[in-house]
Amino acid sequence: MSTPYKVAVLVGSLRQASINRKLALALAELAPPSLQLELVEIGELPLYNEDIDVSPAPEAYTRFRQQVKAADALLFVTPEYNRSVPGVLKNAIDVGSRPYGQSVFGGKPGAVLSASPGAIGGFGAKHHLRQSMVFLDVYMLQQPESYLGGAGKFFDESGKLDAGIEGLLQKFIDAYAAWVERHVKG
């Protein structure tokens, strides 16, 4: 392959210093040359409302949809809020899946990595997100599973990633690269 696959990365946390944002950036550094990971910001999206999704749609909706549509693949990196995905991420999914019949997600390979300071590593968020993506015709990576608990200890005070977690992230991103290679429709 001559040009890398473009991967839209959606982070479920809005904090600039969030663990999940740091993990997404670490994955971008660890990604093989076949992938180009680009964070797609979701914090400026108005709450989805069909009444405002008319011609012209809000600029933030249009920009988000164009960025995701231009991507070959999807990667979600998210914490868990109340055993589900954060509202901001669910809103982005709603914006991208509308208007009905014009989803920007369908047919793309995807994966989700969930991380939380808690012990179960975002298990509920990951499964809710996978359920939505299956409905939206996204081919979700099955293995390796990636529920990262104890995420508060992944980075030292200088921001350096723990070597043990780096190994897990490398295994995940390599498996994801192979998944993308098999499932991108060309």
C-alpha positions as CSV (number, residue, x, y, z in Angstrom):
1,M,0.0,0.0,0.0
2,S,1.4,3.4,-1.0
3,T,-0.6,5.8,1.2
4,P,-1.6,5.1,4.8
5,Y,-5.2,4.5,5.7
6,K,-6.8,7.5,7.3
7,V,-8.2,6.7,10.7
8,A,-10.7,9.1,12.4
9,V,-10.0,8.9,16.1
10,L,-12.9,9.9,18.4
11,V,-12.0,10.5,22.0
12,G,-14.9,10.2,24.5
13,S,-13.3,12.7,27.0
14,L,-13.2,16.5,26.4
15,R,-10.4,17.2,28.9
16,Q,-7.1,18.2,27.1
17,A,-5.2,16.2,29.7
18,S,-7.5,13.2,29.8
19,I,-6.1,9.7,30.1
20,N,-8.0,8.6,27.0
21,R,-6.7,11.6,24.9
22,K,-3.2,10.7,26.0
23,L,-3.8,7.1,25.0
24,A,-5.1,8.1,21.6
25,L,-2.0,10.2,21.1
26,A,0.2,7.3,22.2
27,L,-1.6,5.0,19.7
28,A,-0.9,7.5,17.0
29,E,2.8,7.4,17.8
30,L,2.8,3.6,18.0
31,A,0.8,3.1,14.8
32,P,2.5,1.3,11.9
33,P,3.2,3.3,8.7
34,S,0.0,1.8,7.1
35,L,-2.2,3.9,9.4
36,Q,-2.5,7.7,9.8
37,L,-4.4,8.5,13.0
38,E,-6.1,11.9,13.2
39,L,-8.1,13.1,16.2
40,V,-11.6,14.4,15.2
41,E,-12.7,16.8,17.9
42,I,-16.3,16.4,19.1
43,G,-16.7,19.0,21.9
44,E,-18.1,21.7,19.7
45,L,-20.9,19.7,18.2
46,P,-24.3,21.0,19.3
47,L,-26.6,18.4,20.8
48,Y,-28.2,16.6,17.9
49,N,-31.6,18.1,17.0
50,E,-33.3,17.3,13.7
51,D,-34.9,20.7,13.8
52,I,-31.5,22.4,13.3
53,D,-30.1,19.7,10.9
54,V,-31.6,21.4,7.9
55,S,-29.9,23.1,4.9
56,P,-27.7,24.5,5.9
57,A,-26.8,22.2,8.7
58,P,-24.7,23.7,11.6
59,E,-21.1,24.2,10.5
60,A,-19.9,21.9,13.3
61,Y,-22.1,19.1,12.0
62,T,-20.9,19.5,8.5
63,R,-17.2,19.7,9.4
64,F,-17.5,16.6,11.6
65,R,-19.4,14.6,9.0
66,Q,-16.8,15.5,6.3
67,Q,-13.9,14.5,8.5
68,V,-15.4,11.1,9.4
69,K,-16.6,10.4,5.9
70,A,-13.1,11.1,4.5
71,A,-11.6,8.5,6.8
72,D,-11.0,4.9,5.8
73,A,-11.5,3.6,9.4
74,L,-12.7,4.5,12.9
75,L,-11.0,4.3,16.3
76,F,-12.8,5.1,19.5
77,V,-10.9,5.8,22.7
78,T,-13.2,6.4,25.6
79,P,-13.8,6.4,29.3
80,E,-16.9,5.0,30.9
81,Y,-19.5,7.3,32.4
82,N,-22.3,5.5,34.4
83,R,-21.7,2.2,32.7
84,S,-22.1,3.7,29.2
85,V,-20.3,6.0,26.8
86,P,-19.9,9.7,27.7
87,G,-22.8,11.8,26.4
88,V,-20.5,13.8,24.1
89,L,-19.4,10.7,22.3
90,K,-23.0,9.5,21.9
91,N,-23.9,12.9,20.5
92,A,-21.1,12.6,18.0
93,I,-22.4,9.2,16.9
94,D,-25.9,10.7,16.6
95,V,-24.7,13.6,14.5
96,G,-22.6,11.3,12.2
97,S,-25.5,8.8,11.7
98,R,-27.9,11.5,10.5
99,P,-29.8,12.5,8.4
100,Y,-31.3,9.0,8.1
101,G,-29.8,7.0,5.4
102,Q,-26.7,9.2,5.2
103,S,-24.5,7.8,8.0
104,V,-20.8,8.6,7.7
105,F,-19.9,5.5,9.6
106,G,-21.2,2.6,7.6
107,G,-18.9,0.1,5.9
108,K,-15.8,1.2,7.8
109,P,-13.6,-1.0,10.0
110,G,-13.5,0.2,13.6
111,A,-12.2,-0.6,17.0
112,V,-12.7,0.7,20.6
113,L,-10.2,1.0,23.4
114,S,-11.7,1.9,26.8
115,A,-9.7,3.1,29.7
116,S,-10.7,4.0,33.2
117,P,-9.0,4.5,36.6
118,G,-11.5,1.9,37.9
119,A,-10.9,-1.8,37.9
120,I,-13.1,-2.8,35.0
121,G,-11.6,-0.4,32.4
122,G,-14.7,0.9,30.7
123,F,-16.3,-2.5,30.1
124,G,-19.8,-1.1,29.9
125,A,-18.9,1.9,27.7
126,K,-17.1,-0.4,25.2
127,H,-20.1,-2.8,24.9
128,H,-22.6,0.0,24.5
129,L,-20.4,1.6,21.8
130,R,-19.9,-1.7,20.0
131,Q,-23.7,-2.2,20.0
132,S,-24.2,1.2,18.3
133,M,-21.5,0.6,15.8
134,V,-22.8,-2.8,14.8
135,F,-26.2,-1.2,14.1
136,L,-24.4,1.5,12.0
137,D,-22.7,-1.2,9.9
138,V,-19.1,-0.7,11.3
139,Y,-16.9,-3.8,11.2
140,M,-15.7,-3.8,14.8
141,L,-12.4,-5.5,15.8
142,Q,-13.1,-8.4,18.2
143,Q,-9.6,-9.2,19.5
144,P,-7.6,-8.2,21.4
145,E,-10.1,-6.9,23.9
146,S,-9.0,-3.7,25.3
147,Y,-10.4,-2.8,28.7
148,L,-7.7,-0.9,30.5
149,G,-8.3,-0.6,34.2
150,G,-6.2,1.4,36.6
151,A,-5.5,3.9,33.9
152,G,-4.5,6.6,36.4
153,K,-1.1,5.0,36.6
154,F,-0.4,4.7,32.9
155,F,1.7,7.9,32.7
156,D,4.3,9.3,35.0
157,E,4.5,12.9,36.1
158,S,6.4,13.9,33.0
159,G,3.8,12.3,30.7
160,K,5.9,9.2,29.8
161,L,3.9,6.1,29.1
162,D,4.5,3.0,31.3
163,A,6.4,0.3,29.3
164,G,3.9,-2.4,30.2
165,I,1.0,-0.4,28.9
166,E,3.0,0.6,25.8
167,G,3.3,-3.1,25.0
168,L,-0.4,-3.7,25.3
169,L,-1.1,-0.6,23.1
170,Q,1.4,-1.9,20.5
171,K,-0.4,-5.2,20.4
172,F,-3.7,-3.5,20.0
173,I,-2.7,-1.1,17.3
174,D,-0.9,-3.8,15.3
175,A,-4.0,-6.0,15.4
176,Y,-6.1,-3.0,14.4
177,A,-3.9,-2.2,11.5
178,A,-4.3,-5.8,10.2
179,W,-8.1,-5.5,10.7
180,V,-8.2,-2.2,8.7
181,E,-6.1,-3.8,5.9
182,R,-8.6,-6.7,5.6
183,H,-11.8,-4.6,5.8
184,V,-11.3,-1.3,4.0
185,K,-13.5,-1.4,1.0
186,G,-11.4,-0.3,-2.0
